[in-house]
Amino acid sequence: MSSTTIRISQQARDEARELARATGKPISQAVEEAIRAERRRLFWASFRQAAATVLKDPSAATEEAADRELFEGALGDGLDAEPIPD
């Protein structure tokens, strides 16, 4: 895998170093995982915001409930449910 250099503050570097030390991983891996975790957090925050917006609109909420009912049979696919992170 190729790599690159980015400029960050000394404080961010120190925090990345501490994160790496705490997890026992190389700094690059700790930073990559932190970035992925933040992207997931932002995705789910956006998802929750959109869901809340839908539920505020009675017409959209009714349509969403109908969609869930339509696809309810797909839940029996035998796959384990994945938790939605906080």
One Martini backbone bead per residue (centre of mass of N, CA, C, O) as a GRO file, in nm:
protein
   86
    1MET     BB    1   0.098   0.035   0.021
    2SER     BB    2   0.064   0.352   0.000
    3SER     BB    3   0.205   0.671   0.097
    4THR     BB    4   0.191   0.971   0.306
    5THR     BB    5   0.212   1.316   0.389
    6ILE     BB    6   0.105   1.512   0.671
    7ARG     BB    7  -0.013   1.799   0.824
    8ILE     BB    8   0.017   1.845   1.177
    9SER     BB    9  -0.009   1.897   1.478
   10GLN     BB   10   0.152   1.829   1.764
   11GLN     BB   11  -0.097   1.747   1.919
   12ALA     BB   12  -0.201   1.537   1.716
   13ARG     BB   13   0.051   1.364   1.724
   14ASP     BB   14   0.037   1.300   2.027
   15GLU     BB   15  -0.244   1.169   2.014
   16ALA     BB   16  -0.168   0.947   1.814
   17ARG     BB   17   0.051   0.822   1.987
   18GLU     BB   18  -0.134   0.755   2.228
   19LEU     BB   19  -0.330   0.578   2.075
   20ALA     BB   20  -0.121   0.371   1.989
   21ARG     BB   21  -0.029   0.293   2.270
   22ALA     BB   22  -0.314   0.206   2.382
   23THR     BB   23  -0.352  -0.017   2.133
   24GLY     BB   24  -0.078  -0.138   2.007
   25LYS     BB   25  -0.035   0.040   1.751
   26PRO     BB   26   0.035   0.186   1.490
   27ILE     BB   27  -0.013   0.500   1.400
   28SER     BB   28  -0.137   0.452   1.121
   29GLN     BB   29  -0.357   0.256   1.219
   30ALA     BB   30  -0.490   0.436   1.433
   31VAL     BB   31  -0.569   0.662   1.236
   32GLU     BB   32  -0.733   0.500   1.034
   33GLU     BB   33  -0.941   0.397   1.244
   34ALA     BB   34  -1.036   0.678   1.337
   35ILE     BB   35  -1.144   0.767   1.065
   36ARG     BB   36  -1.349   0.540   1.024
   37ALA     BB   37  -1.509   0.594   1.284
   38GLU     BB   38  -1.593   0.884   1.208
   39ARG     BB   39  -1.745   0.812   0.950
   40ARG     BB   40  -1.953   0.630   1.087
   41ARG     BB   41  -2.063   0.840   1.282
   42LEU     BB   42  -2.162   1.037   1.061
   43PHE     BB   43  -2.350   0.847   0.914
   44TRP     BB   44  -2.540   0.781   1.160
   45ALA     BB   45  -2.617   1.071   1.221
   46SER     BB   46  -2.749   1.121   0.947
   47PHE     BB   47  -2.953   0.894   0.964
   48ARG     BB   48  -3.100   0.990   1.221
   49GLN     BB   49  -3.183   1.263   1.105
   50ALA     BB   50  -3.352   1.153   0.870
   51ALA     BB   51  -3.546   0.982   1.040
   52ALA     BB   52  -3.658   1.219   1.206
   53THR     BB   53  -3.773   1.373   0.966
   54VAL     BB   54  -3.972   1.159   0.873
   55LEU     BB   55  -4.133   1.135   1.150
   56LYS     BB   56  -4.246   1.439   1.131
   57ASP     BB   57  -4.389   1.320   0.872
   58PRO     BB   58  -4.676   1.156   0.836
   59SER     BB   59  -4.656   1.065   0.539
   60ALA     BB   60  -4.365   0.952   0.549
   61ALA     BB   61  -4.412   0.755   0.785
   62THR     BB   62  -4.621   0.581   0.639
   63GLU     BB   63  -4.441   0.500   0.401
   64GLU     BB   64  -4.215   0.370   0.569
   65ALA     BB   65  -4.393   0.153   0.703
   66ALA     BB   66  -4.473   0.016   0.436
   67ASP     BB   67  -4.189  -0.062   0.352
   68ARG     BB   68  -4.123  -0.241   0.595
   69GLU     BB   69  -4.353  -0.442   0.546
   70LEU     BB   70  -4.268  -0.533   0.261
   71PHE     BB   71  -3.958  -0.623   0.381
   72GLU     BB   72  -3.989  -0.824   0.626
   73GLY     BB   73  -3.912  -1.103   0.488
   74ALA     BB   74  -3.598  -1.036   0.472
   75LEU     BB   75  -3.526  -1.098   0.779
   76GLY     BB   76  -3.520  -1.426   0.709
   77ASP     BB   77  -3.201  -1.473   0.595
   78GLY     BB   78  -2.996  -1.569   0.847
   79LEU     BB   79  -2.875  -1.312   0.937
   80ASP     BB   80  -2.702  -1.128   1.137
   81ALA     BB   81  -2.730  -0.863   1.319
   82GLU     BB   82  -2.622  -0.534   1.302
   83PRO     BB   83  -2.514  -0.296   1.485
   84ILE     BB   84  -2.590   0.030   1.572
   85PRO     BB   85  -2.415   0.279   1.633
   86ASP     BB   86  -2.386   0.566   1.845
   0.00000   0.00000   0.00000
